Amino acid sequence: MTWADEYRAGDHEGVWRKLTELGPGLRQDSAAWDDATEVARETMRRVRANVERLHAALLEDGYRFDRPDDALVAPAADAHDRLDQVERVVGPLPLSLRGWIEVVGSVNFVGVHPEWDFEYADPLVVDCPIDHIVREYEEREASGWFEEEDSDRFPLDLAPDYLHKADVSGGAPYSIWVPDAAADARWEFDDLHETAFTGYLRSALLDWGGFPGWARREPAWAAPTEPWPPLLADLTAGFERF
C-alpha cells in the first residue's frame, strides 16, 4: 500500500508520523515525495470540508465573526507556483503548510457568539499570506536577526495567541519554524498543543470544533466558565476524520 492508501484506510496519525520521521530525506525520493504530497492534499481537503461546514453552522447559529470577509478565504489559484518561488528565496516549507495554503487557504474564526460567555475560546486561525512569508524572511535578514539569533530559521507567524484573539495583550503568535524540509513542523508557542501542525489542526477541529480554548485549565482565570457548546459537539461528531 502507498502512504496515501494507508491514510485513506484510516491510519491518519500513523502515516503523518512516518512521513515526518523521514525528515528532509523524504524529498530525495521523487516517488515518495509524490505519495506524501497526495497525503497532504487529501488531509487538507478534509480539513477544508470541515471548516466549511463549521463556518456555515456558526453563521446559521448567530456567531458574529470579527472579520466576516476573512473568516474563510479560498486559496489563490496560482498558490502552487507562488510557493515554489517562495521556496527559492526562503528555503523549503513543510509539506503540511504547503498543503494548507494550496488547498484550504486561510481561516479566521475570531468572533463572538451571543450565547457563549467565554472570552478565551481560542477560535481557529491559520492565516499565512504567501507574500508574508518572503516579507518576513527579508525583514529579519535585513535587521540582522539570523546573525543575532545564530539561526538559519525563523518563526513564521500563523495565528495570534489565545489572549490576542480575545483582544487582550498576550504572548508570541502561534508559529512554525522555517525553512523546514520535513513533511510536518512543530506548532510552537501554544501551551495547549505540544504537537505538529497537523496534530494541532486535528485537536482544534476534531476534538474541540475549532475552539480549543475549552480544553484550557490553566491559568484558572482563562479556563472555561461554561460547558462546551452542544453545537460544537454535534458538529465534531460528523466531521471528516483526518
C-alpha positions as CSV (number, residue, x, y, z in Angstrom):
1,M,0.0,0.0,0.0
2,T,1.1,3.5,-0.6
3,W,1.0,6.1,2.2
4,A,-2.0,7.6,0.5
5,D,-3.7,4.2,0.6
6,E,-2.9,3.8,4.2
7,Y,-4.1,7.2,5.0
8,R,-7.5,6.7,3.2
9,A,-7.8,3.4,5.1
10,G,-7.8,5.3,8.3
11,D,-4.2,5.4,9.7
12,H,-4.2,9.2,9.7
13,E,-1.8,9.9,12.5
14,G,0.4,6.9,11.8
15,V,1.0,8.0,8.2
16,W,1.9,11.5,9.2
17,R,4.2,10.2,11.8
18,K,6.0,8.1,9.2
19,L,6.3,10.9,6.8
20,T,7.7,13.3,9.5
21,E,10.2,10.8,10.9
22,L,11.8,10.6,7.4
23,G,12.8,14.3,7.8
24,P,14.4,16.1,4.8
25,G,15.3,12.7,3.3
26,L,11.7,12.3,2.1
27,R,12.4,14.9,-0.6
28,Q,15.3,12.9,-2.1
29,D,12.9,10.2,-3.5
30,S,10.6,11.7,-6.1
31,A,8.1,8.8,-5.9
32,A,7.9,9.0,-2.1
33,W,7.5,12.8,-2.3
34,D,4.7,12.5,-4.7
35,D,3.0,9.9,-2.4
36,A,3.5,12.2,0.6
37,T,2.1,15.2,-1.4
38,E,-1.0,13.2,-2.1
39,V,-1.4,12.5,1.6
40,A,-1.0,16.2,2.4
41,R,-3.6,17.2,-0.2
42,E,-6.1,14.6,1.0
43,T,-5.6,15.8,4.6
44,M,-6.2,19.4,3.7
45,R,-9.2,18.5,1.5
46,R,-10.8,17.0,4.6
47,V,-9.7,20.0,6.7
48,R,-11.3,22.3,4.2
49,A,-14.6,20.3,4.2
50,N,-14.7,20.5,7.9
51,V,-14.0,24.3,8.2
52,E,-16.6,25.0,5.5
53,R,-19.2,23.0,7.5
54,L,-18.2,24.8,10.7
55,H,-18.3,28.2,9.1
56,A,-21.8,27.7,7.7
57,A,-23.1,26.3,11.0
58,L,-21.6,29.2,13.0
59,L,-23.2,31.7,10.7
60,E,-26.6,30.0,11.0
61,D,-26.3,29.8,14.8
62,G,-25.7,33.6,15.1
63,Y,-22.0,33.6,15.6
64,R,-20.5,37.1,14.7
65,F,-17.1,37.0,13.0
66,D,-14.9,39.9,13.8
67,R,-13.8,40.0,10.1
68,P,-16.5,38.2,8.1
69,D,-14.8,38.6,4.8
70,D,-11.6,36.9,6.2
71,A,-13.3,34.1,8.1
72,L,-12.8,31.6,5.3
73,V,-10.8,32.6,2.2
74,A,-10.2,30.2,-0.7
75,P,-6.6,29.5,-1.8
76,A,-5.1,31.5,-4.6
77,A,-5.4,29.8,-8.0
78,D,-1.6,30.2,-8.5
79,A,-0.7,29.2,-5.0
80,H,1.5,26.2,-6.0
81,D,3.7,28.2,-8.4
82,R,4.0,31.1,-6.0
83,L,5.0,28.8,-3.2
84,D,7.7,27.3,-5.5
85,Q,9.0,30.9,-5.9
86,V,8.9,31.4,-2.1
87,E,11.0,28.3,-1.5
88,R,13.6,29.6,-3.9
89,V,14.1,32.6,-1.6
90,V,13.3,31.3,1.9
91,G,14.1,27.6,1.6
92,P,11.8,24.6,1.9
93,L,8.4,24.8,3.6
94,P,6.9,21.9,5.4
95,L,4.6,19.9,3.2
96,S,1.7,20.3,5.6
97,L,1.9,24.1,5.4
98,R,2.1,24.0,1.6
99,G,-1.0,21.8,1.6
100,W,-2.9,24.2,3.8
101,I,-2.0,27.2,1.7
102,E,-2.8,25.4,-1.6
103,V,-6.0,23.6,-0.5
104,V,-7.5,25.4,2.4
105,G,-6.4,29.0,2.0
106,S,-6.9,30.9,5.3
107,V,-9.2,30.7,8.2
108,N,-10.0,33.4,10.9
109,F,-12.9,32.4,13.2
110,V,-12.3,35.1,15.8
111,G,-15.6,36.5,16.9
112,V,-18.4,36.2,19.5
113,H,-21.5,34.1,19.9
114,P,-24.4,35.7,21.7
115,E,-24.9,32.7,23.9
116,W,-21.3,31.9,24.8
117,D,-20.0,33.6,27.9
118,F,-16.3,32.6,27.5
119,E,-13.7,35.0,26.3
120,Y,-10.8,32.6,25.7
121,A,-12.3,30.0,23.4
122,D,-9.1,30.4,21.2
123,P,-11.0,30.2,17.8
124,L,-9.2,28.6,14.9
125,V,-7.0,30.9,13.0
126,V,-4.4,29.9,10.4
127,D,-3.5,32.8,8.1
128,C,-0.4,32.8,6.1
129,P,-0.5,35.0,3.0
130,I,2.1,33.8,0.5
131,D,3.7,37.3,0.2
132,H,4.0,37.4,4.0
133,I,6.5,34.5,4.1
134,V,9.1,36.3,1.9
135,R,8.5,39.7,3.5
136,E,9.0,38.2,7.0
137,Y,12.2,36.5,5.9
138,E,13.6,39.6,4.2
139,E,12.8,41.8,7.1
140,R,14.6,39.5,9.5
141,E,17.6,39.2,7.2
142,A,17.8,43.0,6.8
143,S,17.7,43.5,10.6
144,G,20.5,41.0,11.3
145,W,18.1,38.7,13.2
146,F,19.6,35.5,11.9
147,E,23.1,36.5,13.0
148,E,21.9,37.7,16.4
149,E,20.0,34.5,17.0
150,D,22.7,32.3,15.4
151,S,20.0,30.6,13.5
152,D,19.2,29.9,9.8
153,R,15.5,29.6,10.6
154,F,12.8,31.9,11.9
155,P,9.3,31.6,13.4
156,L,6.6,32.1,10.8
157,D,3.5,33.5,12.5
158,L,0.3,31.7,11.6
159,A,-2.1,32.9,14.3
160,P,-2.3,35.3,17.3
161,D,-2.3,33.5,20.6
162,Y,-5.5,32.9,22.6
163,L,-5.1,36.2,24.5
164,H,-4.7,38.4,21.5
165,K,-7.7,36.6,19.9
166,A,-9.7,37.9,23.0
167,D,-8.3,41.4,22.4
168,V,-6.0,41.1,25.5
169,S,-2.3,41.7,25.4
170,G,-0.7,38.3,25.2
171,G,2.3,36.3,24.1
172,A,4.1,35.2,20.9
173,P,1.9,34.3,17.9
174,Y,1.4,30.6,17.2
175,S,4.1,29.7,14.7
176,I,6.2,27.1,12.9
177,W,9.9,27.5,12.2
178,V,11.0,27.7,8.6
179,P,12.7,26.7,6.5
180,D,11.9,23.1,7.2
181,A,12.3,20.4,4.6
182,A,10.3,17.8,6.6
183,A,6.7,16.8,5.9
184,D,5.4,18.5,9.0
185,A,6.6,21.0,11.5
186,R,6.2,21.7,15.2
187,W,3.3,24.0,16.2
188,E,5.1,26.5,18.5
189,F,4.2,28.9,21.3
190,D,0.9,27.3,22.1
191,D,0.9,25.9,25.6
192,L,-2.1,23.7,24.9
193,H,-0.7,21.9,22.0
194,E,2.7,20.2,22.1
195,T,2.4,18.7,18.6
196,A,3.0,19.3,14.9
197,F,0.9,21.5,12.7
198,T,-1.4,18.6,11.6
199,G,-1.7,17.5,15.2
200,Y,-2.9,21.0,16.1
201,L,-5.5,21.0,13.4
202,R,-6.7,17.6,14.4
203,S,-7.1,18.7,18.0
204,A,-8.5,22.1,17.3
205,L,-11.1,20.8,14.8
206,L,-11.9,17.2,15.6
207,D,-11.6,17.4,19.4
208,W,-13.0,20.9,20.0
209,G,-14.9,22.0,17.0
210,G,-12.5,24.9,16.1
211,F,-12.5,26.3,19.6
212,P,-9.8,24.5,21.6
213,G,-9.8,27.1,24.4
214,W,-12.5,24.8,26.0
215,A,-9.6,22.4,26.8
216,R,-7.8,25.0,28.9
217,R,-7.5,24.5,32.6
218,E,-4.5,26.8,33.4
219,P,-4.4,29.7,34.2
220,A,-7.6,29.4,36.1
221,W,-8.8,32.8,35.0
222,A,-8.7,31.7,31.4
223,A,-10.4,28.4,31.9
224,P,-13.9,27.9,30.5
225,T,-16.7,29.1,32.7
226,E,-19.4,27.1,30.9
227,P,-19.8,23.7,29.2
228,W,-18.6,23.1,25.7
229,P,-21.4,24.2,23.4
230,P,-23.7,21.4,22.1
231,L,-23.4,22.9,18.6
232,L,-19.7,22.1,18.5
233,A,-20.2,18.7,20.0
234,D,-22.7,17.8,17.3
235,L,-20.6,19.2,14.5
236,T,-17.4,17.3,15.5
237,A,-19.3,14.1,15.6
238,G,-19.9,14.4,11.9
239,F,-16.6,15.9,10.8
240,E,-14.5,14.0,8.3
241,R,-11.5,12.5,10.2
242,F,-8.0,13.4,9.1
